[in-house]
């Protein structure tokens, strides 16, 4: 059987649904029921609604330890979410066919179970509210719905025995619920957010993946969250091939992670492109200079390293765990990209990490992907960069009025740095709502980070290393081309004077 299909069926936990069978039987015992409607109620709840609720809960909990009916839960996939929502849809159609009251009951139950587990709301994280919701929802509400639908009459037509039965079931569930949630709250306490900067490149994604994997080995449950966009063909290929789970956050962070510890990698919370996603910043792992005031318990900033992935590779060695093939491949690709295949700003630590990872990784895949990062569709960007170029002294400046990937802008900056008369390149992509800037320097007397910060002062933000840096400009406040060029000329002159 297909692994995803098997996982989906296991997480729906059909057998576990029958542990709630006593509620159904007690509801029938309290009323004079119609056999056909009673059978329909059984099918709706035990074969559709309960399994849908189980699956939805498992998808968002992603439990690794024992849960109801499963001693060793397998990894979940999006097919589980699809199956859970599909069962809910079938339950609604079936229940409204039985009666409007049955349909309304199924709609309320299904909605409540989603709000209980959905990470944007996650009522189960609230001890008292979750306790009351489970006790009354699976208790009195479900009991009375089963009773009046099976009996073919409204709640007002039920006798005292039905309401007393609902009360007893509710009290029983309220007594048992805290015991069932001890494990769940323990699981929640192990959650950690690993956050790369807002526009992750290969090194940021690899470092986040490597740290998340190591935290998993150490017994935590790490999730990689990021803002912004992934703007690189080869990075998307790396993420897909290595099955790297990265969740893009467009609004508020999921409710179950609001208070989760957050570790920022390859960026600094002192800058706008790496503001913490949760309320508990506990660590920063970075290799960029001038990280600013961080104010968190753990800080590891190694500015001599050419890649943040090297720092994470060091962590694996210090932990004493054997790095797995996918993690080694990702970290190797991060090192290769940020050091331009060990030709730019390489430290002894980068060389050691590269040597350690190389034969543990799928180096052929990694090399092929990072070297084949261009396509024929990118040629107009090179043409525009050449056509719009300006030079002043050692500076090469150009605008590209096309929407380009961040990776392409960086490649163009590196490409024109090969001109023997040029020591600094500044490439500005103006084809989107936020203009992306890439700056490169091969002069020891000119810091790319200093140039981009000076040039974008008041109109955007930028930062990076002495040899390479980047930034963004809000389109609505970007000056005209002549003024922007003048800013970079002045920034280069000022940076030379301060060296």
C-alpha positions in Angstrom: 0.0 0.0 0.0 1.2 3.5 -0.8 2.9 5.1 2.3 0.8 8.3 2.1 -2.5 6.3 1.7 -1.5 4.1 4.7 -0.6 7.1 6.8 -3.9 8.8 6.0 -6.0 5.7 6.8 -4.2 5.2 10.1 -4.6 8.9 11.2 -8.3 8.8 10.4 -8.4 6.3 13.3 -11.7 4.6 12.4 -11.3 2.0 15.2 -10.7 4.7 17.7 -14.0 6.3 16.7 -15.8 3.4 18.3 -14.5 4.2 21.7 -17.2 6.9 21.6 -19.8 4.3 20.8 -21.2 4.3 24.4 -22.4 7.9 23.9 -24.4 6.8 20.9 -25.8 3.7 22.7 -26.7 5.8 25.7 -28.6 8.3 23.5 -30.6 5.5 21.9 -31.4 4.0 25.3 -32.8 7.3 26.5 -35.4 7.6 23.6 -37.8 5.6 21.5 -35.9 5.7 18.2 -36.6 5.0 14.5 -34.2 2.3 13.3 -33.5 4.0 9.9 -32.6 7.4 11.5 -30.6 5.7 14.2 -28.6 3.8 11.7 -28.0 7.1 9.7 -26.8 8.8 12.9 -24.4 6.0 13.5 -22.9 6.3 10.0 -22.7 10.1 10.1 -20.9 10.3 13.4 -18.8 7.1 13.6 -17.9 6.6 9.9 -17.6 10.3 8.8 -17.6 13.0 11.5 -15.4 11.3 14.1 -12.7 10.1 11.6 -12.7 13.5 9.9 -12.1 15.2 13.3 -9.4 12.7 14.1 -7.6 13.3 10.8 -7.9 17.1 11.0 -6.5 17.0 14.5 -3.6 14.7 13.5 -2.7 16.9 10.5 -2.2 20.0 12.6 -0.8 18.3 15.7 1.8 16.2 13.7 2.2 14.0 16.8 5.2 11.8 17.0 4.3 9.9 20.2 1.3 7.8 21.1 -2.2 9.2 20.4 -5.6 7.6 20.7 -5.5 4.4 18.8 -1.9 4.8 17.4 1.2 3.9 19.4 3.6 5.2 16.7 1.9 7.7 14.4 3.4 7.9 10.9 4.3 11.2 9.3 1.3 13.1 8.0 0.8 14.6 4.5 -1.6 17.0 2.8 -3.6 14.0 1.6 -4.7 13.5 5.2 -6.1 17.1 5.3 -7.9 16.5 2.0 -9.4 13.2 3.3 -10.6 14.8 6.5 -12.3 17.7 4.7 -13.8 15.3 2.2 -15.3 13.1 4.9 -16.8 16.3 6.5 -18.3 17.3 3.2 -19.9 13.9 2.7 -21.2 14.0 6.3 -22.9 17.3 5.7 -24.6 16.1 2.5 -25.7 12.9 4.1 -26.9 14.6 7.3 -29.0 17.3 5.6 -30.6 14.5 3.5 -31.7 12.9 6.8 -33.2 16.2 8.2 -32.3 19.9 8.5 -31.8 19.4 12.2 -29.3 16.6 11.6 -27.5 18.8 9.0 -27.2 21.7 11.4 -25.9 19.4 14.1 -23.2 18.0 11.8 -22.3 21.5 10.7 -21.9 22.7 14.3 -19.9 19.6 15.3 -17.6 19.7 12.3 -16.9 23.5 12.7 -16.2 23.2 16.4 -13.8 20.3 15.9 -11.9 22.3 13.3 -11.6 25.4 15.6 -10.4 23.1 18.3 -7.4 21.9 16.3 -6.8 24.4 13.5 -3.5 26.1 14.1 -4.9 29.6 13.4 -7.3 29.3 16.3 -6.4 26.1 18.2 -8.8 26.2 21.1 -7.1 23.1 22.6 -4.2 25.3 23.6 -6.5 27.1 26.1 -6.9 24.6 29.0 -10.2 25.8 30.4 -11.9 26.6 27.1 -10.7 23.4 25.5 -11.9 21.4 28.6 -15.4 22.9 28.5 -15.6 22.6 24.7 -14.7 18.9 24.7 -16.9 18.1 27.7 -20.1 19.8 26.4 -19.4 19.3 22.7 -18.7 15.6 22.7 -20.9 15.2 25.7 -24.2 16.9 26.0 -24.4 18.4 22.5 -23.5 15.1 20.6 -25.7 13.0 23.0 -28.8 15.2 22.5 -28.2 15.5 18.7 -28.0 11.7 18.4 -31.1 11.3 20.6 -33.5 13.8 18.9 -32.4 12.9 15.3 -32.8 9.1 16.0 -36.2 9.8 17.7 -37.4 12.0 14.9 -38.3 14.9 17.2 -36.8 18.1 18.3 -34.9 18.7 21.6 -38.1 19.9 23.2 -39.7 16.6 22.7 -37.0 14.7 24.6 -37.8 13.4 28.1 -36.0 13.9 31.4 -34.0 10.7 30.9 -32.4 12.1 27.8 -31.2 15.3 29.6 -30.0 13.5 32.7 -28.1 11.1 30.4 -26.5 14.1 28.6 -25.5 15.6 32.0 -23.9 12.3 33.1 -22.0 11.9 29.8 -20.7 15.5 30.1 -19.6 15.1 33.7 -17.7 11.9 32.7 -15.9 13.6 29.8 -15.1 16.6 31.9 -13.5 14.3 34.4 -11.5 12.3 31.9 -10.4 15.2 29.6 -7.5 16.6 31.7 -5.9 13.1 31.8 -6.0 12.9 28.0 -4.5 16.3 27.5 -1.4 15.9 29.7 0.5 14.3 26.8 -0.8 16.9 24.3 0.4 19.9 26.4 3.7 18.1 26.8 3.9 17.8 23.0 3.1 21.5 22.6 5.9 22.4 25.0 8.4 20.8 22.6 7.5 23.0 19.6 10.2 25.3 18.3 10.1 27.8 15.4 13.2 28.1 13.2 13.1 31.3 11.2 15.4 32.3 8.3 15.3 35.8 7.0 12.3 37.0 5.0 13.7 36.2 1.5 15.5 32.9 2.2 18.4 32.0 -0.1 20.1 28.6 -0.2 22.2 29.2 2.8 19.3 30.5 4.9 17.0 27.6 3.9 19.8 25.0 4.4 20.8 26.4 7.8 17.1 26.4 9.0 16.6 22.9 7.7 19.8 21.6 9.3 19.0 23.2 12.7 15.4 22.0 12.6 16.6 18.4 11.9 19.1 18.6 14.7 16.4 19.9 17.1 14.2 17.0 16.1 17.0 14.6 16.9 17.3 16.3 20.3 13.6 15.6 21.0 12.0 18.9 20.0 9.4 19.5 17.3 10.8 22.2 15.0 8.9 24.0 12.3 10.5 26.3 9.7 8.5 29.5 9.2 9.4 32.5 7.0 7.9 35.6 5.6 8.4 37.0 2.1 8.9 34.8 -1.0 11.2 32.1 -2.3 12.6 33.7 -5.4 15.0 31.1 -6.8 14.5 28.2 -9.2 17.4 26.2 -7.9 16.3 26.9 -4.3 12.8 25.6 -5.0 14.4 22.5 -6.6 16.5 21.9 -3.5 13.4 22.3 -1.2 11.4 19.9 -3.4 14.1 17.2 -3.8 15.1 17.2 -0.2 11.5 17.4 1.1 12.2 20.5 3.2 9.1 21.7 5.0 9.0 25.5 5.0 5.8 27.4 5.9 5.3 30.8 4.5 3.5 33.2 6.9 1.5 35.9 5.3 -0.4 37.1 8.4 -0.4 36.2 12.1 1.6 33.2 13.2 -0.5 30.1 13.9 -2.1 30.3 17.3 -0.3 27.1 18.6 3.1 28.8 17.9 2.5 32.3 19.3 4.4 31.5 22.5 6.8 29.0 20.9 10.5 29.6 21.3 11.9 31.1 18.1 15.5 30.8 16.7 16.5 33.1 13.9 19.1 31.8 11.5 21.2 33.7 8.9 19.7 37.0 9.9 19.3 39.5 12.8 16.1 40.6 14.5 17.7 44.1 14.6 16.8 44.5 10.9 13.5 44.6 9.2 14.0 41.4 7.2 14.2 39.1 10.2 11.7 40.3 12.8 10.7 37.4 15.1 7.5 35.6 14.2 6.7 34.6 17.7 6.8 36.4 21.1 9.7 34.3 22.4 13.0 35.0 20.7 15.4 32.6 22.3 18.3 32.5 19.9 20.1 34.0 16.9 22.6 32.1 14.7 24.2 34.2 12.1 27.4 35.0 10.2 26.6 38.6 9.1 28.6 41.5 10.6 26.9 44.2 12.8 24.0 42.1 14.0 22.9 44.9 16.4 21.5 44.6 19.9 19.8 41.2 20.0 18.5 40.8 23.6 18.0 37.0 23.6 19.5 34.2 25.7 21.5 32.5 23.0 23.6 34.4 20.4 26.1 32.7 18.1 27.3 35.2 15.5 30.5 34.1 13.6 31.3 36.8 11.2 34.5 35.1 10.0 32.4 32.2 8.5 31.5 32.4 4.9 28.2 30.5 5.4 25.6 30.1 8.2 25.3 26.4 7.1 28.9 25.9 8.4 27.8 26.9 11.9 25.0 24.4 11.7 27.4 21.7 10.5 29.5 22.5 13.5 26.5 21.9 15.8 26.0 18.5 14.3 29.6 17.6 15.0 29.4 18.9 18.5 26.2 17.0 19.2 27.9 13.8 18.1 25.0 12.7 15.8 25.6 11.4 12.3 24.2 13.9 9.8 21.7 12.3 7.4 22.1 12.5 3.6 19.4 15.1 2.9 20.6 17.4 5.7 24.2 17.0 4.5 23.2 17.8 1.0 21.3 21.0 2.0 24.2 22.2 4.2 26.7 21.5 1.4 24.6 23.5 -1.1 24.3 26.4 1.4 28.1 26.5 1.8 28.8 26.2 -1.9 26.3 29.0 -2.8 27.4 31.5 -0.1 31.1 31.0 -0.8 30.7 30.7 -4.6 32.1 27.2 -4.5 34.8 28.0 -2.0 36.1 30.9 -4.0 34.8 33.8 -1.9 35.3 34.7 1.7 36.2 31.2 2.8 37.3 30.4 6.4 39.0 27.3 7.6 35.8 26.3 9.2 34.0 26.4 5.8 36.6 24.2 4.3 36.4 21.7 7.2 32.6 21.6 7.0 32.6 21.2 3.2 35.1 18.3 3.5 33.0 16.6 6.3 29.7 16.9 4.4 30.9 16.3 0.8 30.8 12.5 0.7 27.9 12.2 3.2 25.8 14.3 0.8 24.3 13.8 -2.6 27.0 16.1 -4.0 26.2 15.4 -7.6 22.6 16.6 -7.1 23.7 19.6 -5.1 26.3 20.7 -7.6 24.0 20.1 -10.6 21.2 22.2 -9.1 23.2 25.2 -7.9 25.2 25.4 -11.2 22.1 25.1 -13.4 20.2 28.0 -11.9 19.6 29.9 -15.1 17.2 29.4 -18.0 16.7 30.9 -21.5 13.9 33.0 -20.0 16.5 34.9 -18.0 18.4 36.2 -21.0 16.2 39.4 -21.4 17.3 40.4 -17.9 21.0 40.2 -18.9 20.1 42.2 -22.0 18.3 44.9 -20.0 21.1 45.0 -17.4 23.7 45.7 -20.2 21.4 48.2 -22.0 20.6 50.3 -18.9 24.1 50.2 -17.4 26.0 53.2 -16.1 29.6 53.4 -14.8 31.4 55.9 -12.7 35.0 55.1 -11.7 35.0 51.5 -10.3 31.2 51.4 -10.0 28.9 49.5 -12.4 25.2 50.4 -11.9 22.1 49.2 -13.7 18.3 48.9 -13.5 16.4 45.8 -14.6 12.8 46.8 -15.3 11.7 43.1 -15.2 10.5 40.9 -12.4 13.5 38.6 -11.6 14.3 36.1 -9.0 16.6 37.2 -6.2 19.0 34.6 -7.4 19.1 36.0 -10.9 19.8 39.5 -9.7 22.7 38.1 -7.6 24.1 36.2 -10.6 24.0 39.3 -12.8 25.8 41.3 -10.0 28.5 38.6 -10.0 28.7 38.5 -13.8 29.4 42.2 -14.3 32.0 42.1 -11.4 34.2 40.2 -13.9 34.8 43.4 -15.8 38.4 44.3 -15.1 37.7 48.0 -14.7 34.9 47.4 -12.2 35.3 46.7 -8.4 31.7 47.3 -7.3 28.4 46.3 -9.0 25.0 47.5 -8.0 22.0 45.9 -9.6 18.4 47.1 -9.0 15.5 45.0 -10.1 12.4 47.2 -10.5 9.8 44.8 -11.8 7.9 44.2 -8.6 6.3 46.1 -5.7 9.5 46.0 -3.8 12.7 46.7 -5.7 15.5 44.2 -4.9 19.1 45.4 -4.8 22.2 43.2 -5.1 25.7 44.7 -4.5 29.0 43.0 -5.0 32.6 44.1 -4.3 35.9 42.6 -5.0 37.9 45.4 -3.4 39.3 45.0 0.1 38.8 48.8 0.5 35.1 48.8 -0.4 32.5 47.1 1.7 29.4 46.0 -0.3 27.4 46.1 3.0 28.5 49.7 3.6 27.7 50.8 0.1 24.2 49.4 0.1 23.4 50.8 3.6 24.6 54.3 2.5 22.8 54.2 -0.8 19.5 53.0 0.6 19.4 55.3 3.6 16.0 56.8 3.9 14.5 54.9 1.0 15.0 51.2 2.0 17.1 48.8 4.0 20.1 46.8 3.2 23.0 44.8 4.7 25.3 41.9 4.2 29.0 41.2 4.0 32.0 43.1 2.7 32.0 41.1 -0.6 28.3 40.8 -1.1 25.2 42.6 0.1 21.5 43.1 -0.7 18.6 45.3 0.1 15.1 46.3 -0.8 13.5 49.6 -1.8 9.8 50.3 -1.5 8.6 51.1 -5.1 6.5 54.1 -4.1 9.4 56.0 -2.5 12.2 55.0 -4.9 13.8 58.0 -6.5 14.3 58.3 -10.3 17.1 56.5 -12.0 19.5 59.5 -12.1 19.0 60.2 -8.4 19.4 56.5 -7.5 22.6 56.3 -9.5 23.9 59.4 -7.8 23.1 57.8 -4.4 25.3 54.8 -5.3 28.1 56.9 -6.6 28.1 58.9 -3.4 27.9 55.7 -1.3 31.0 54.3 -3.1 32.9 57.5 -2.5 31.9 57.7 1.2 32.7 54.0 1.7 36.2 54.5 0.2 36.8 57.5 2.5 35.9 55.6 5.7 38.0 52.5 4.9 
